[in-house]
Amino acid sequence: EQGQQRVVVQSSVPPESTGAIEQCRALEALSNMIEPFAYCEESGLTFEAWYNRFRGVIAVGAANFDEKAKVELILMKLETGANALYRQLIAPADPSSISFDDTISKLSDLFKKKTSLLRTRWDCLNLQRRSGEDLAAYGARVNQATVDFKLKDLSEEQFKILIFILGLQDNTEKSIRTHLLNMQDKADAKVVTLQSMIVEAERIMQIQRDCSIGGLGDSVH
């Protein structure tokens, strides 16, 4: 009779409840395989880098999860500050109401490198080995910097402009260099040309010469 009673009890559990329990256990097990995400722009710890690292594990482990469980997995791995910031960003929406793909997209935008692509390229071209830095570590930085450079997205004209600006190394040209970098960063890449940069640089130099003669300083507008 006891055996029969156990059979009755087990068969009374709805199949969907059993599936939910199994998914919960699988979710916990998968979560334990993934390191938490903590945002640190200076160290390159962006959400995109973190997700790319565990993308394969998530794709395989969460293959049978429903959308909400996949989203829950990602949110479980956000450290407290990042989790709170994300929830503030999407408020009043509930995180579970946002699809998995949109969640990944929003987190990638929120926890990304804040520096512009132009600045990233500029830093890459100025990359140097640090004093006492291990060659393997230096090589790893070079590799990551060139990946972030997005060379395939760089037009020939944009590359000419970068080289042009990079060559303005005289101390008296610092303000010109900064101005041209800002100009390139804010303007439509398709309309900025090397010739337009030359014209702008000459304009600024002329203003500086005029200001020097008139004792008006060297501010550039």
Secondary structure, DSSP 4 states (H G I P E B T S, - for coil): -HHHHHHHHHHTS-HHHHHHHHHHHHHHHHHTTSPPB--BGGGTB-HHHHHHHHHHHHHHHTTT--HHHHHHHHHHTB-HHHHHHHHHHHTTS-GGGS-HHHHHHHHHHHTS--S-HHHHHHHHHT--PPTT--HHHHHHHHHHHHHHHTGGG--HHHHHHHHHHHT--SGGGHHHHHHHHHHHHHS-TTT--HHHHHHHHHHHHHHHHHHHHHT------
